[in-house]
């Protein structure tokens, strides 16, 4: 029987002697277009963001016939950025929700259905991971970002607790900073 290339003690030693990234240590900064008039709500959104996502990449593959064999080959690398969901603890004055509503209303008027030009409504979102000393360990800037879905917010007299709201953003591309 072949031996493993590493032992469990190798894993435990590595984890004990070095820091690992924690999922609860992050910050998100939102940069909507100036016309949205977000004011202090962007700071609130950063402070009260409870859940975020680090962007990804996707390899586009296609089959290639090589004699009798079919091999999968990468044709392109794409930004995995159709949807990024951000969840917020709702502030008492609904400031974060108001900012998101204003941004979405700026993209398209709910009444007239008139659309803004993409260059006018797209902003940026920066996702950073932190260590236990609040030092940035990694940052990703999402470009051409905008909210595309502001979810309904359930409230219930039978379930007292903190209200959370979530918003799905789209982004054209991102880069690691």
C-alpha distance (Angstrom), angle and dihedral (degrees) to the residues before:
residue distance angle dihedral
X1 . . .
X2 3.82 . .
X3 3.80 120.8 .
X4 3.77 122.3 -118.2
X5 3.81 116.7 -104.0
X6 3.82 89.9 -125.7
X7 3.77 138.7 17.4
X8 3.80 130.1 -132.2
X9 3.80 87.5 -109.6
X10 3.84 87.8 62.8
X11 3.81 89.9 56.9
X12 3.81 94.1 44.8
X13 3.80 92.2 46.9
X14 3.80 92.0 50.8
X15 3.81 93.6 48.7
X16 3.82 93.6 45.1
X17 3.80 95.0 47.6
X18 3.80 99.8 43.6
X19 3.78 137.3 41.2
X20 3.79 119.7 -102.7
X21 3.78 123.4 -155.0
X22 3.80 113.9 -98.5
X23 3.80 121.9 -142.1
X24 3.81 92.4 -141.9
X25 3.83 94.9 57.5
X26 3.81 109.9 82.7
X27 3.76 144.5 104.8
X28 3.77 132.2 -151.4
X29 3.81 125.7 -156.2
X30 3.79 122.0 -163.3
X31 3.80 122.5 -153.7
X32 3.82 108.5 -173.2
X33 3.80 120.6 179.0
X34 3.81 113.4 -79.8
X35 3.81 90.7 -115.7
X36 3.83 89.8 67.8
X37 3.82 89.4 68.1
X38 3.79 94.5 -145.3
X39 3.82 96.8 166.0
X40 3.82 113.7 168.6
X41 3.82 92.5 -7.0
X42 3.82 92.1 85.7
X43 3.82 89.7 59.0
X44 3.81 90.4 46.6
X45 3.80 90.2 49.5
X46 3.80 90.5 52.2
X47 3.81 93.2 48.4
X48 3.81 96.3 42.8
X49 3.81 98.4 41.0
X50 3.79 103.4 123.9
X51 3.79 100.1 178.3
X52 3.80 134.4 20.9
X53 3.78 140.1 158.9
X54 3.79 133.3 -123.1
X55 3.83 108.1 -134.3
X56 3.78 123.6 -110.0
X57 3.79 144.3 -157.2
X58 3.77 130.6 -124.8
X59 3.78 128.8 -156.1
X60 3.79 113.3 -138.9
X61 3.79 106.8 -141.5
X62 3.78 133.3 -169.4
X63 3.79 132.3 -177.1
X64 3.80 118.3 -102.0
X65 3.82 121.2 -164.6
X66 3.80 112.3 -135.4
X67 3.77 106.0 178.7
X68 3.80 107.4 -62.9
X69 3.82 91.9 -15.3
X70 3.78 129.3 86.2
X71 3.79 113.5 -150.8
X72 3.77 128.1 -173.5
X73 3.82 113.0 -125.8
X74 3.79 129.8 -173.2
X75 3.80 111.7 -114.7
X76 3.79 99.4 176.3
X77 3.78 144.1 -9.0
X78 3.80 114.2 -126.2
X79 3.77 133.1 -169.6
X80 3.76 109.3 -106.2
X81 3.76 93.9 -138.2
X82 3.72 112.1 120.7
X83 3.78 91.0 115.3
X84 3.79 136.0 16.3
X85 3.78 115.2 175.3
X86 3.80 119.9 -153.0
X87 3.80 121.0 -170.1
X88 3.79 120.9 -159.2
X89 3.77 136.0 -169.6
X90 3.80 101.5 -122.1
X91 3.80 116.2 -115.6
X92 3.80 118.0 -135.3
X93 3.81 94.5 -108.1
X94 3.83 94.3 46.1
X95 3.83 88.4 -121.6
X96 3.80 94.9 150.8
X97 3.79 92.4 48.6
X98 3.82 90.4 47.4
X99 3.82 90.5 52.9
X100 3.81 91.0 50.3
X101 3.82 92.4 45.6
X102 3.82 90.8 49.8
X103 3.80 91.0 48.7
X104 3.82 92.0 50.3
X105 3.81 91.9 44.7
X106 3.80 88.0 52.0
X107 3.82 89.9 54.1
X108 3.80 93.0 52.1
X109 3.76 131.4 -3.0
X110 3.82 108.9 -120.9
X111 3.81 90.0 -147.7
X112 3.80 106.5 39.2
X113 3.84 94.8 25.5
X114 3.82 88.1 -137.9
X115 3.80 111.4 157.2
X116 3.78 127.9 -141.7
X117 3.79 121.5 -134.7
X118 3.83 111.1 -92.0
X119 3.81 92.2 -122.0
X120 3.82 88.0 57.8
X121 3.82 98.3 51.9
X122 3.79 103.8 33.8
X123 3.78 118.2 100.5
X124 3.78 137.9 163.2
X125 3.79 136.9 -95.9
X126 3.79 123.0 -160.7
X127 3.80 120.2 -158.5
X128 3.80 116.6 -167.4
X129 3.78 130.8 -179.9
X130 3.80 119.6 -143.9
X131 3.77 136.9 -156.5
X132 3.80 124.0 -134.4
X133 3.83 89.9 -84.7
X134 3.84 91.6 56.8
X135 3.81 91.6 -108.9
X136 3.80 117.0 144.2
X137 3.80 111.2 -108.9
X138 3.82 98.1 175.1
X139 3.82 138.0 2.1
X140 3.78 134.3 -165.5
X141 3.81 122.9 -170.9
X142 3.81 116.2 -153.9
X143 3.80 112.3 -152.4
X144 3.80 129.3 -156.9
X145 3.80 87.4 20.0
X146 3.78 125.0 166.5
X147 3.81 137.9 158.8
X148 3.78 112.3 -98.3
X149 3.81 102.2 171.2
X150 3.79 128.5 30.6
X151 3.77 104.7 -170.6
X152 3.79 126.0 -137.7
X153 3.79 114.0 -97.8
X154 3.80 114.8 -133.3
X155 3.79 118.1 -144.7
X156 3.78 124.7 -174.4
X157 3.80 135.2 -177.3
X158 3.80 88.5 -153.9
X159 3.80 94.5 55.8
X160 3.81 111.7 49.0
X161 3.78 114.8 -167.4
X162 3.77 146.2 97.6
X163 3.79 117.9 -37.2
X164 3.78 114.7 -126.4
X165 3.76 127.1 -166.3
X166 3.76 128.8 -166.4
X167 3.76 132.7 -159.2
X168 3.79 129.0 -169.9
X169 3.79 117.0 -141.0
X170 3.78 130.2 -164.2
X171 3.79 123.8 -150.2
X172 3.79 132.9 -173.4
X173 3.80 97.3 -148.5
X174 3.78 144.0 -17.8
X175 3.77 140.5 -157.6
X176 3.77 134.9 -158.3
X177 3.78 112.6 -115.9
